[in-house]
Amino acid sequence: MRDGFARALVPYYPVAGRIAEPAPGDVVVDCTGEGVWFVEATASCTLADVNNLERPLLIAKEHLLPCPPPEEKLEDLILMAQVTKFTCGGFAVGICFSHLVFDGQGAAQFLKAAGEMARGLPAPSVPPVWDRDAIPDPPKPPPRGPPPSFTAFNFVTQVVDVSPESIARIKEDFSASPTGGGQACSTFDAVTAVVFRCRALAASSLPDDAEVRLGFAASTRHLLAGVLPAVDGYYGNCVYPVGIARYRGAVRGAALAEVVGVVREAKEALAARFTDWLGGGGGGDHYDVPLDYGTVTVSDWSRVGFNEVDYGFGEPGYVFTLNDDVNIVASVIYLRPPAPKRGIRLMLRCVEEPHAAAFADELAKFA
């Protein structure tokens, strides 16, 4: 694996550099060739002893993630990896990467290349594309003064699996509904509608006339054809924010098929909004969303490519996130459940204790 990472850094040479800021707000990659921080670790137990790293974790996450060397600044590093081998022969790979350089799809592309190199392939199957300067850089909105203050919430970590049968039923119901009109919806549409509506039902402290919001980062690679020389190999952070805002009472009282339609409507507006932004329009900062209890963000890890990384031992049995200590904004991450389970696993940190039981009860209807 170490050799695979080293060989992948030849075509992905910027990843071997460091983040630099030659002037305030001017962030660049300094191609120093210093490489990535790669750690080998051993555990004195089997994966079964720690329940195959299912939640709640029976091993501190700090033992699974790499720690930068003392001479390095964490914010300067582009990628770090730690391989922890268990006594049963299984192992866990902990990855930290900078979103200044990668989005999820881009990071997965690099890791798949490292896996291909570890398996002896002569070159990555997808040639990497840097070409950040090909993407237009629209004028940034003017500064708005000091950054806003944040409310620290006490979100509860919950893990819920949405069954493939429930997902199929939601898709069928949407297609048969007046909102769907015979159209198909995606798994993302179905699961996101479940999250948005179940949270609106459970968050009883919010009045019905309170605004509830859902946001997610949508890939824009397909919208950069003709801008980038090759879209498939681009591994930069290539996403644009998509947001939904409705009154809680409207979401709570809507049929699930109607909420699916709201999600689809927001996605369909992406192309026009992103094109407008590329042209210098867009009317300000689309990331400026109130980070109060009414806002939840979702991130789909189930399809970005982490589950297809193979270092020569087969694809991973389970891929999950360890950023479960963020209390600034409610968040949900979509994962694939451990094999052989199917469907979508929700890693949830989006309600506080008073609403946790009601939220779990609503989500259980789709298990």
C-alpha positions as CSV (number, residue, x, y, z in Angstrom):
1,M,0.0,0.0,0.0
2,R,2.8,2.4,0.8
3,D,4.3,1.7,-2.6
4,G,0.9,2.2,-4.2
5,F,0.6,5.7,-2.6
6,A,4.2,6.6,-3.6
7,R,3.6,5.6,-7.2
8,A,0.2,7.3,-7.5
9,L,1.9,10.6,-6.4
10,V,3.9,10.7,-9.6
11,P,0.8,11.5,-11.8
12,Y,-0.9,13.2,-8.9
13,Y,2.2,15.3,-8.0
14,P,0.3,18.2,-6.5
15,V,-1.0,15.9,-3.7
16,A,2.7,15.5,-2.7
17,G,2.9,19.2,-2.0
18,R,1.7,21.5,0.7
19,I,-1.0,24.2,1.0
20,A,0.4,27.7,1.1
21,E,-1.0,31.2,1.4
22,P,1.4,33.7,-0.3
23,A,-1.1,36.5,0.3
24,P,-4.1,36.7,2.6
25,G,-7.0,34.8,0.9
26,D,-4.7,33.6,-1.9
27,V,-4.5,29.8,-1.3
28,V,-2.2,27.8,-3.6
29,V,-0.6,24.3,-3.7
30,D,3.2,24.5,-3.3
31,C,4.5,21.5,-5.3
32,T,7.3,20.7,-2.8
33,G,7.3,17.0,-3.5
34,E,7.4,16.2,0.2
35,G,4.8,13.4,-0.1
36,V,1.8,12.4,2.0
37,W,2.0,11.4,5.7
38,F,1.6,7.6,5.8
39,V,1.4,5.8,9.1
40,E,1.5,2.0,9.9
41,A,-0.2,0.9,13.1
42,T,-1.1,-2.3,14.8
43,A,-4.0,-3.1,17.2
44,S,-3.9,-5.8,19.9
45,C,-7.4,-7.1,19.1
46,T,-9.4,-8.5,16.3
47,L,-12.0,-6.6,14.3
48,A,-14.6,-8.8,15.9
49,D,-13.5,-7.7,19.3
50,V,-14.4,-4.1,18.4
51,N,-17.7,-5.1,16.6
52,N,-16.1,-4.6,13.2
53,L,-16.0,-0.8,13.9
54,E,-19.8,-0.5,14.0
55,R,-21.2,2.3,16.1
56,P,-20.8,3.0,18.9
57,L,-17.1,2.7,18.4
58,L,-15.3,0.4,20.8
59,I,-12.0,2.0,19.9
60,A,-11.1,5.7,20.1
61,K,-11.2,7.2,16.7
62,E,-7.9,8.9,17.4
63,H,-6.4,5.5,17.2
64,L,-7.7,5.0,13.7
65,L,-6.7,8.3,12.1
66,P,-3.2,9.6,11.3
67,C,-1.7,12.4,13.5
68,P,0.6,14.8,11.6
69,P,4.3,14.9,12.6
70,P,5.2,17.7,15.0
71,E,7.1,19.6,12.3
72,E,4.0,19.8,10.0
73,K,1.0,22.0,10.3
74,L,-2.3,20.1,9.9
75,E,-3.8,22.8,7.7
76,D,-0.8,22.6,5.3
77,L,-1.2,18.8,4.6
78,I,-3.2,17.7,1.6
79,L,-3.6,14.0,2.5
80,M,-2.7,11.7,5.4
81,A,-3.3,7.9,5.7
82,Q,-3.0,5.4,8.5
83,V,-3.2,1.6,8.0
84,T,-4.2,-0.2,11.3
85,K,-3.7,-4.0,11.2
86,F,-5.8,-6.1,13.5
87,T,-4.7,-9.5,14.9
88,C,-7.3,-11.3,12.7
89,G,-5.4,-10.1,9.6
90,G,-8.0,-7.5,8.7
91,F,-7.1,-3.8,8.6
92,A,-8.6,-0.3,8.6
93,V,-7.5,2.6,6.5
94,G,-8.0,6.0,8.0
95,I,-7.8,8.9,5.6
96,C,-7.7,12.7,6.2
97,F,-7.8,15.0,3.2
98,S,-8.0,18.7,2.5
99,H,-11.2,19.9,0.9
100,L,-9.1,22.8,-0.5
101,V,-7.8,20.2,-3.0
102,F,-10.3,17.4,-3.1
103,D,-14.0,16.8,-2.9
104,G,-15.2,13.3,-2.0
105,Q,-15.2,12.1,-5.6
106,G,-11.7,13.5,-6.2
107,A,-10.3,11.9,-3.0
108,A,-11.8,8.6,-4.0
109,Q,-10.3,8.9,-7.5
110,F,-6.8,9.3,-5.9
111,L,-7.3,6.4,-3.5
112,K,-8.5,4.2,-6.4
113,A,-5.3,5.2,-8.3
114,A,-3.2,4.3,-5.3
115,G,-5.0,0.9,-5.1
116,E,-4.4,0.3,-8.8
117,M,-0.7,1.1,-8.3
118,A,-0.5,-1.2,-5.3
119,R,-2.0,-4.0,-7.4
120,G,0.8,-3.5,-10.0
121,L,-1.0,-1.5,-12.7
122,P,1.4,0.6,-14.8
123,A,-0.8,3.7,-14.6
124,P,-4.1,4.9,-13.2
125,S,-7.1,3.8,-15.2
126,V,-8.4,7.4,-15.1
127,P,-5.6,9.9,-15.9
128,P,-5.7,12.8,-13.4
129,V,-6.6,16.3,-14.5
130,W,-5.5,19.3,-12.5
131,D,-6.3,22.4,-14.7
132,R,-7.8,24.5,-11.9
133,D,-7.0,27.6,-13.9
134,A,-9.5,26.5,-16.7
135,I,-12.4,27.0,-14.4
136,P,-13.6,30.7,-14.3
137,D,-13.1,32.6,-11.1
138,P,-16.1,34.9,-10.7
139,P,-15.8,38.0,-8.5
140,K,-16.1,37.2,-4.9
141,P,-18.8,38.9,-2.9
142,P,-17.6,41.9,-0.8
143,P,-16.6,41.2,2.8
144,R,-19.6,41.4,5.2
145,G,-17.7,42.3,8.3
146,P,-16.7,40.0,11.1
147,P,-17.7,36.3,10.8
148,P,-21.0,35.3,12.4
149,S,-21.1,33.6,15.8
150,F,-22.2,30.0,15.9
151,T,-24.5,28.2,18.3
152,A,-23.0,25.0,19.7
153,F,-25.7,22.3,19.7
154,N,-25.6,19.0,21.5
155,F,-26.4,16.7,18.6
156,V,-27.0,13.0,19.3
157,T,-25.3,10.4,17.1
158,Q,-27.8,8.0,15.5
159,V,-27.3,5.3,12.9
160,V,-30.3,4.1,10.9
161,D,-30.5,1.8,7.9
162,V,-33.1,2.6,5.2
163,S,-34.0,-0.7,3.5
164,P,-34.0,-1.2,-0.2
165,E,-37.6,-2.3,0.0
166,S,-38.5,1.1,1.5
167,I,-36.5,3.0,-1.1
168,A,-38.2,1.0,-3.9
169,R,-41.7,1.7,-2.4
170,I,-41.0,5.5,-2.2
171,K,-39.9,5.5,-5.8
172,E,-43.0,3.7,-6.9
173,D,-45.3,6.0,-4.8
174,F,-43.6,9.1,-6.3
175,S,-44.0,7.9,-9.8
176,A,-47.7,7.1,-9.2
177,S,-48.4,10.4,-7.5
178,P,-49.7,13.6,-9.1
179,T,-46.3,15.2,-8.2
180,G,-44.3,12.5,-10.0
181,G,-46.6,12.1,-13.0
182,G,-45.0,8.9,-14.1
183,Q,-41.4,10.2,-13.7
184,A,-38.7,8.3,-11.8
185,C,-36.8,9.6,-8.8
186,S,-33.3,8.6,-7.6
187,T,-32.3,6.9,-4.4
188,F,-30.9,10.2,-3.2
189,D,-34.2,12.0,-3.8
190,A,-36.1,9.3,-1.9
191,V,-33.7,9.2,1.1
192,T,-33.3,12.9,1.3
193,A,-37.1,13.4,1.4
194,V,-37.3,10.9,4.3
195,V,-34.7,12.8,6.3
196,F,-36.2,16.2,5.6
197,R,-39.8,15.2,6.5
198,C,-38.9,12.9,9.5
199,R,-36.8,15.7,11.0
200,A,-39.6,18.2,10.5
201,L,-42.0,15.8,12.3
202,A,-39.6,15.2,15.2
203,A,-38.4,18.8,15.8
204,S,-41.4,19.7,17.9
205,S,-39.6,22.7,19.5
206,L,-39.8,24.5,16.1
207,P,-43.2,26.2,15.4
208,D,-45.0,25.4,12.2
209,D,-44.2,28.8,10.8
210,A,-40.5,28.4,11.3
211,E,-38.4,28.0,8.2
212,V,-36.7,24.6,7.9
213,R,-33.8,24.1,5.4
214,L,-31.9,21.3,3.8
215,G,-28.7,21.8,2.0
216,F,-26.3,19.6,0.1
217,A,-23.3,19.9,-2.2
218,A,-24.0,18.8,-5.7
219,S,-21.2,17.7,-8.2
220,T,-20.9,20.1,-11.1
221,R,-18.4,18.0,-13.2
222,H,-21.1,17.3,-15.8
223,L,-21.6,21.1,-16.2
224,L,-17.9,21.7,-16.9
225,A,-17.8,19.7,-20.2
226,G,-16.1,22.0,-22.7
227,V,-14.5,24.0,-19.8
228,L,-12.2,21.3,-18.5
229,P,-10.1,19.3,-21.1
230,A,-11.3,16.1,-19.5
231,V,-14.1,16.0,-16.9
232,D,-13.7,12.4,-15.8
233,G,-10.2,12.8,-14.4
234,Y,-10.7,16.1,-12.6
235,Y,-10.1,15.6,-8.9
236,G,-10.6,19.1,-7.5
237,N,-13.4,20.3,-5.2
238,C,-16.1,20.6,-7.9
239,V,-19.4,21.1,-6.0
240,Y,-22.0,23.8,-5.8
241,P,-24.5,24.3,-2.9
242,V,-28.1,23.3,-3.4
243,G,-30.6,24.5,-0.8
244,I,-34.3,23.9,0.1
245,A,-36.3,26.1,2.4
246,R,-39.9,25.5,3.5
247,Y,-42.1,26.2,6.5
248,R,-42.0,23.3,9.0
249,G,-45.7,22.9,9.0
250,A,-45.7,22.6,5.2
251,V,-43.1,19.8,5.3
252,R,-44.7,18.1,8.2
253,G,-48.1,18.0,6.5
254,A,-46.9,17.1,3.0
255,A,-47.1,13.7,1.5
256,L,-43.7,12.1,1.2
257,A,-44.0,12.1,-2.6
258,E,-44.5,15.9,-2.5
259,V,-41.2,16.2,-0.5
260,V,-39.5,14.1,-3.1
261,G,-40.7,16.5,-5.7
262,V,-39.2,19.4,-3.7
263,V,-35.8,17.7,-3.7
264,R,-35.9,17.1,-7.4
265,E,-37.0,20.7,-8.1
266,A,-33.9,22.0,-6.2
267,K,-31.6,19.6,-8.1
268,E,-33.1,20.6,-11.5
269,A,-32.3,24.3,-10.7
270,L,-28.6,23.5,-10.3
271,A,-27.6,23.9,-13.9
272,A,-29.0,27.4,-14.3
273,R,-27.7,28.6,-11.0
274,F,-24.2,27.2,-11.6
275,T,-24.1,28.6,-15.1
276,D,-25.2,32.0,-13.8
277,W,-22.5,31.9,-11.1
278,L,-19.8,31.0,-13.7
279,G,-20.8,34.1,-15.6
280,G,-20.4,36.3,-12.5
281,G,-24.0,36.5,-11.5
282,G,-25.8,34.6,-8.8
283,G,-26.6,37.4,-6.5
284,G,-24.1,36.9,-3.6
285,D,-22.9,34.1,-1.4
286,H,-24.9,30.9,-1.9
287,Y,-23.1,29.4,1.2
288,D,-24.7,32.1,3.4
289,V,-27.3,29.9,5.1
290,P,-28.5,30.4,8.7
291,L,-26.8,27.7,10.9
292,D,-29.6,27.4,13.4
293,Y,-31.6,24.3,14.5
294,G,-33.8,24.6,11.4
295,T,-31.0,23.8,9.0
296,V,-29.7,20.3,8.2
297,T,-27.1,19.3,5.6
298,V,-26.8,15.9,3.9
299,S,-23.8,14.4,2.2
300,D,-24.0,11.2,0.0
301,W,-20.9,9.1,0.5
302,S,-22.6,6.0,-1.0
303,R,-21.7,6.8,-4.6
304,V,-18.5,8.9,-4.6
305,G,-16.2,5.9,-5.0
306,F,-14.7,5.0,-1.6
307,N,-16.4,1.6,-1.7
308,E,-14.5,0.7,-4.9
309,V,-11.0,1.3,-3.6
310,D,-9.0,-2.0,-3.8
311,Y,-5.4,-2.2,-2.5
312,G,-5.1,-5.8,-3.6
313,F,-7.2,-7.3,-0.8
314,G,-10.6,-6.7,-2.3
315,E,-13.1,-3.9,-1.8
316,P,-13.7,-2.6,1.7
317,G,-16.4,-4.3,3.8
318,Y,-17.5,-0.9,5.3
319,V,-16.7,2.7,4.7
320,F,-17.8,5.3,7.2
321,T,-17.0,8.8,8.5
322,L,-15.5,9.8,11.8
323,N,-16.4,13.5,11.9
324,D,-19.1,12.9,14.5
325,D,-18.0,15.7,16.9
326,V,-19.2,18.6,14.8
327,N,-22.0,20.5,16.6
328,I,-22.3,23.7,14.5
329,V,-24.8,22.4,12.0
330,A,-27.1,19.4,11.9
331,S,-25.7,16.8,9.4
332,V,-26.5,13.4,7.8
333,I,-24.1,11.3,5.8
334,Y,-25.4,8.6,3.5
335,L,-23.3,5.4,3.5
336,R,-23.5,1.9,2.2
337,P,-24.2,-0.5,5.1
338,P,-21.7,-3.2,5.8
339,A,-21.9,-6.1,3.4
340,P,-24.0,-8.1,2.8
341,K,-26.7,-5.6,3.9
342,R,-28.2,-3.4,1.2
343,G,-29.9,0.0,1.2
344,I,-28.6,3.2,2.6
345,R,-27.1,3.7,6.1
346,L,-27.7,7.1,7.6
347,M,-25.1,8.5,10.0
348,L,-27.1,11.1,11.7
349,R,-26.1,14.1,13.9
350,C,-29.1,16.3,13.4
351,V,-31.3,16.4,16.5
352,E,-30.7,17.0,20.2
353,E,-31.8,14.6,22.9
354,P,-35.3,15.9,23.4
355,H,-36.1,15.0,19.7
356,A,-34.0,11.9,19.3
357,A,-36.6,9.3,20.2
358,A,-39.3,10.8,18.0
359,F,-36.8,11.1,15.1
360,A,-35.8,7.5,15.5
361,D,-39.4,6.4,15.6
362,E,-40.2,8.2,12.3
363,L,-37.1,6.8,10.6
364,A,-37.9,3.3,11.8
365,K,-40.9,3.3,9.5
366,F,-38.4,3.0,6.6
367,A,-36.1,0.4,8.1
